[in-house]
C-alpha cells in the first residue's frame, strides 16, 4: 500500500526532557494506525510535530511521498492533515456552524459564507453519518456530539490524514461504538487515521497496524495480526500487567463513614439530575457506581463533595450532619478527611497555569506541614511534590513544570497523589483511569485497594464496567438520576449490570 505519512529520525527535547528520540514511523494510506504507550512516552508530542504545533529538533517528514516541513497547523491543514485533541478545541458560546468556520471565514461578509459552509457540512454529514445540530451552541451539546463536531471540522478543512488523540476517553460505550462505525466508514473512503489510545480492546478491534512507544522511542511496530492484548500490554509497559480482580479481595467492612438520604437536584433547565438518591459508604469497602454517563453520577459526586448543594436531602459525614439548606463546603470536607478526585481534571482538579508543585498542594496549602508561621513554606511544598511524583511515577519529575505541560495521564496521577496522600477516611473518585496508560491503571487500582484496606470508604464512579468489576466490593447502578439496583460484587456480571443500567427490572 502507498504510504501516507513517513517520519524519519524525529527528535524533540523540552529542556531536560527528551520527548522524542530518533522516532521513525510509516503509516499506510487508507489505514487505521494505532500509536500506543505509557503516559509520557512521546505519542502526543510526535503527533503535535506532525500537526505543526512543534518543530522537531532533528529528522524530517514525508506526506504522501513528498518531503514536508510543517511549521504550523495551517501548513498541516494545507497538506490535508487534521487533528482532534483529547480536550476539544471548541468555543462553548459559538454554534457548531460557527466553530467550524472559526479561522476559515473566507471573507468579511459572513452570511454567504455561512450558507456555503452549511451546505458542505450537510453533505459531509450525509456521507459520513456524523450528525450534529449545526445551530446548537457547542456548550449545550453532549460530549459525543462534540467529538463528531471536531471530526467534521477537520474533514471540512480537507483532512485526508486524521489524528485522533484519546478519542474515546470521555465517551460512553454507546458513543464509542458509534464513533468506531464512523471511523471504519472514513477508512473505507480512503482517510488515513492515526489513533492514540490506551484502550487495548479498541486497538485490537479497529487498527490495521500498531506502533508502541516507550520513553520517547519506538520499541515495536507490527500489523495487528501479529499482536494480542497481552503482548501489546507487555510491550507498552515493559513487563507483564494484570488488571483483573485479585483472588482474595477486600477487607472486613467497618462503620458507616458517609450516609446520604433523599438527595434531589435539578439541572438549570429544570430536568431532575438526582431523584431521591440514598446511599451509605462503610470503612473498608469500595462502592462502585455503574451507569451510562449522564445519568446522575457526576452530580452525585459534586453533591457529596460539597461542590453543589442539593435541593433536598441530608448527609451524615463522620459525626457531622448536613441538610440541604446548610450543606457541606469543600474546605470543610477536607477538615473532615473527605477527599475528592474529580471527573474533569482540567476544570476542577488542577489550575492549568500553575506549576506542578502548586497544583499538588491545591486545597491542602493550609496544612501545618506546608506553613512557616503565617507564610506558606514553598520549599516544603516542592519537596512534598517531588515525593508524590516519585511515588506515583509522574513524568517528567519536574515540580516546576506547568500543570498544562503534563500528559493527561500524568495530570491524573498528580491529582490522585495529592488526594490519596493525606490518608482520607472517605474518598470520592470519578473516572480514576480516564486517559491513563495500562501500567498506570494497574498502579492506580493497587492504590485504591490499599486505601480501602487501610479502612477508607471509597466511592468509585467509572464508565468502564471492567474497572467496576475489578475494584468494587458493592455496586450501585444509576439510571435517569435514580439508583436502580444494588448488588454485591459476587452477584455482578456485565449482563446483569447492563440490564440495570437500562433500568430493566429483569436483572436475573
N, C-alpha and C positions, 0 to 999 in steps of 0.2 A: 504494500500500500504506500502511496505517497506520504511524505512527512509534512505535517502542518507546522510543527514547531520543533526546532532543534536548538538546544542550549549547549555551548561548548565552554567548559572550564570557568564557569561563573563563580566569582568570589566576591564577598561583601563583608566589610568589617564595620562595626559601630563601636568606636573607642576600643576598649579591651576585648570586646565580644566579637568573635569570628562567626557571623551568622551563616554564611555560605562559604564552603571551601572547595573550589575546583569542581563544581557540580556540572555534570553533563547529562543530558536527557533528550530523548527523541519521542515525539508524540505523533502517532499515525493520524492522518486526516480522516475525519468522519468516525472517530472512535471516542469512547469514554475512558480516560486515563486517570487512574487513582493515584493520588500523592498522599502518602501516609507516613506517620512517625510520631514520636513523642512531642509534647508541647515544648517549643523552643528548638525543635530540630532544624528549623530554617525553611519550612514549607511556604509559609505566608510571605516571608522575605523574598524567596525565589520568585513567587508569582507576582509580588509587587514590582520586582525588577522587570518582569515580562510586560507588566501593565504600565510601566513608566513612572511609578511612584519613586523608585530609587534608581540610581545609576550604578551599575556593577563596577567594582574596583578593577576587575580583570575578567577576561572572557568575552564571548560575542554570541549573538543571537541570529538565527535564521528563521524567517517566517515564509512558509510556502516555497522553500528552496532559495530564497533571496536573502542576502545579508541585511540586517535591520539594526539601526541604532535608535533605540526608543528612549528619548529624553524626557518625555512626559506622557500623561494619559491621552492627550489629544493626538499625539503621534501613534499611540497604540490603537486608538479607536479608528484612525485613518487606515491602519493595517488590518482592520477587521477583528480586533481583539476587544472583548468586553469582560468586565469583572463584576461579580455580585459578592459583596462583602458579608461577613458573618453578622456585622451590625450595620443595618441598612443605611444607605446614604440618601435619605429622603427628607423632605421638609413637611412636617406634620400639618402646617397651616395652608399648604397648597393642595389643589386637587391632583388626582392621579395624572390627568392630562397635562397639567402644568408642571408636575415633577418630571415627566418625560421630556417636555420642551425645554426645561431649565438648562441654560448653557448652549442650547441649539435652537434659539428662537427664530433665526433666519431673517430678521429684519425688524424695523420699527413698528410696523402695523401687524398686530398680533391676531386680529380677527381672522384674516385669511389664512394665516399660518396655523391657527388652531383647527380650522376646518380640514386642512391638508393632513395635519398630524392625526386628527381623529379618524379620518378615512384610512390612513395607513395602519393605525393601531387596530382598527376593526378588522382589517384584512389579516393582520398578524394573529389576532385572537382567533379568528375563524380557522386559520391554517394550523395553529399550534395547540389550540384548546386552552390557552392561558387567558381565562376570563377575569376581568376586573371591571369595577364600576368607574369609568373614566371621570365622572363628575363628583365622586365622593372625595372628601378630604382624606389625605393619607393617614392623618392621626386618628381617624374614626374606623380604620379598617383592621380586621384581624390579621395576625402575623402571616398566615398562609397566603392571604391575598397580597400583602406587601411583598412577599417573596416573588409572587408571579409578576407584580409590577416591576420589580428590579430586573427580572429576566426580560420582560417586554421592553424596558428602557434600553437594555443592551442590544436586543435584536433590532429595535427601531434604528439604532445608530449604526447598524450594519455589521454586528458581530457575527463572524463565522467561526471564531475561536472563543469559547466561553469559559471563563474561570469562575468556579463556584467555591467559596471558602466556607466550609462547615454549613452547607445549605439547610440541613435538617436539624441543626442544634436547637432551634426554637419551635419546631413544627410538631404537631400531634402525629400519631401513627397514620391517621387517615390523610392528613395533609402530606405526609412523606410519601405515601403510596401514590397520591395524585401527582406530586412533583416528579416521581420516577416515571410515570406514564408520559409526562411531558418531555422529560429528558430523553427517553427512548425515541419519542417522535422526532425530537430535534436531531438526534443521531441519524435517524432514517433519512432526514432531508439534507444530510451532509455536514451538520455542525460538529465541530470538534470540541469536546468538553474535557476540561481539566478539573478534577474533583478532589478538593482537600477535605478529608473526613477522618474521624476516629472510629466510626461505626463499621465494624468488620463485616457484619451481615450485609450492609448496604454495598460495600466494596465487592463482595462476592456475587451479589445479585445483579449489579449494574455495570461494573467495569469490564473493559476488554483487556486491560493491562494495568499493572500496579508497580509503582516505584516507591521504595522505602527509603526514608532519610533518617539519619541519626547523627546528632552533633554537627549539623551543617553539611554532611556529606551523604551521597547516595551509597547505600550498602547493598541493595539488590534492586533489579528491575526485570520483571518477568511477565509473560502473558498470564491471564487469570487462570488458565487451565493448569498452571504449574503451582498454584497456591492452594492452601487450605487455611481455614480461620486460625487454626492452632499455629501453623508455620508462620503465618503473617504476624500474629501477635508476638511470637518469639523473635522474629526479625526486627520488629519495631522497638522492642524493649531490650533485646539482647539476652533474654533469659526466658524461662517458662513462666507463664502467667496463669493464675487461677482466679476466676471471678465467680465461681459457684458458691453455694451455701456450705459453710463448714459442717462437718458431720455432727459435731456437738456444738450447737449454737445456743446462745442466751444464758442468762443467769436467773437466779431466783428473783421474782418480781417483788418490789417493796411497796412502800406507802405511796399514796397519790401525791404527786408533786404539782399538778395543774388540773383543775376541773372547770369546764365551761358549760353553761346551760342556756338554752334558748336564744342563741345568738342569731340576730337578724340584721341584715344590711341590704340596702338598695344601691344600685348604680345611679349615676347622675340622671339618667333618663327614666328612672322610676322602676326599672326591671329589678326584681329581687336577685341579690347575689348570694345571700345566706338566708336559709329558711329554717329557723328553729334548730340550729345545729348545737348538739351537745356531745361532749367527749371528755375523757379523762386520760391523763398520762401518768404512769407509775414509774417509780425509780427502777432502773434495771431493765427497761424494755424499749424497743424501737417500734413505734406505731407508724405504719406506712399508710399514706393516703393515696389511693389509686383513683384514676378517673381521666377522661379526656380533658385536655386543657380547656379552661374557660368555664368550668362547672362549679366554681366557688373556691377551689383550692388556694388560689393566690390571695383572695380576700380573707380567707380563714387565717393564713399566715400573717397578713397585715393586722388583723384584729388582735390575734393572740400576742403579737409582738409589741402592740401599742402604737403602731403606725397609723391606725384608724380606730375610731370608736364606733361600736355597733349602735344600732337604733333601738335595740332591746337586748336583754340578756345580762348575765353576770359571770364572773370568773373568780375562782379562788386560786391564788398563786402563793404557795407556801402557807403562811399564816395570815395573808392579807387578802381581803375580799374587795373586788371591784364591781361596780354597777355601771350600766351603760351611760349614765349621766355623770359619772366620776370615774373615768377609765384610766387604765394603766398608761404611763408615759414611757417612751423608750429608755430615758435615763434612769427612771425608777426600775425598769425591767433589769437593767444591768446590776443595780444595787441588790435586787432580789435574786441575782445569779441566773437570769434567763438570757440566753444568747440567741442570736438570730443570724442565719446565713440566708440572705435574700435571694429570690429567684433572679432578679435583674441586677447583676453585679455592677454595671455601669451607672445606672440611675440611682441605686440605693446603697450598694456595697462599698464603693470607692469614690474618692474625689479624683477624677482622672488627671487633673493638673497637679496634684500633689506628688512629691517623691514617694517612693515605696515606704519609707520609714514613717511618714505621716499617715498614710493610709493604713499602715499596720497597727497603729495605736488609736485609730479613729474611734471615738466613743469611750475609750479607756484612758484618755490622756490625764484624767484627774486621779488615777490610782497613785498611792504613795510612792511606789517604785519609780514612777515617772515624774515625780516632783522634787524640786530642790528649794524648799521654803515656799515662797509664793510663786516661784517661776517653774516653768517646765524644764525638765532635765533632758535636753536633746541628746547628749551622748548616751544616756541610759536607754532612751527610746531607740536610737540607732543600733545599739548593741543587742537589744531585745529583738529588733527586726532581723539582724544578721543571724541570730539563733533560730528564729522562725524560718528564714529562708533555708537554712541548713537542714533543719528537722523535716520540713515539708518539701525539700528538693525544689524550691522556687528558683527558676533560671531566667536570667543570669543572677548570680549572687551579688547584687549591687543595690545597696539600700538607698542610694541617691537617684537611681534611675526613675524617671517619671512613671506613674502608675499606668498611663496610657501606652507606654512602650513595651509592656509585658504582653505575651500572648494571652488569649482568653483563659486557657487552662492554668497558666501561672498566676493570673489575677485571681482565679478561683481558689487556688491553693493558698494564696496570701490571705484571703478573707477567712478561709477555714482555720488557718493557723492563728489568726487574731481571735476568733470566737471560741475555738476549742481550747486555746492556750490558757484561758482563765478558769478552766475546770468548772463549767456551769452545772447547775443542778437540773436545768431544763434547756434543751437545745431545739430550736425550730429551724429546720433546714429545707430550703426549696431548691430542687434540681441540683443536687450537690456535684454531679459529674457532667453537667451540660458543657459541651465543648472541651472535655478533658480527655487526654490520651489514655490508652488502656492500662499502662503501667501506673499512672496516677489514679485511675479508677480503683485499682486494686489497693493502693495505699490509702485512699480516702475511705474506702469501705472498712479497712482494718482500723482506722482511727475512730470511725463511728462505732464500731463494735467495742473497741477498747473503752470509749467513753461510756457506753451502756454498761459494760462490765464493771466500771468504777462506780455505778449507781446513778448515772444521769438518766433522765427521762427524755427520749428523743422522739420528735415528731418529724417524719420524713415525707415530703411531697415530691413525687417524681412521676414524670410521664413515661418512664421506662418500666414496664412490668417486670422485666428481668431483674432490675435493681430492687424493686419492691420485694420480689420473691427471694432475693439473695440476702436482704438485710432485715426485713421486718419480722417481729415476733407476733404481731397482730395487725390486721389490715382493715382500714375503713375505706369504703367506696363512696365517692361523691358523684351525684348527677343533678344538674339543674339547681345547685345550691343546697341540696339535701344530702344527708348520709343515707344511702340506700341499702347499705349492708355492712356487717362487721363479722370478720372471720378470723379464727386462729390460723396461724401460718400453715399448720398441718392440714387444714381444710381447703387451702387455696390451690388453684391451678389457673392457667390463663383462660380456660373456657369459662369457669365459674365467675372469675373476676370480670371477664368481658360481658357476661350477661348482666351482672350487677351494674357495671359501668353504663350499660344501655338501659338501665332501670327496668329490666325484665325480672319478674317475680320468680320465674322458674330457674333457680340457680342450682338445682340439684343435678 
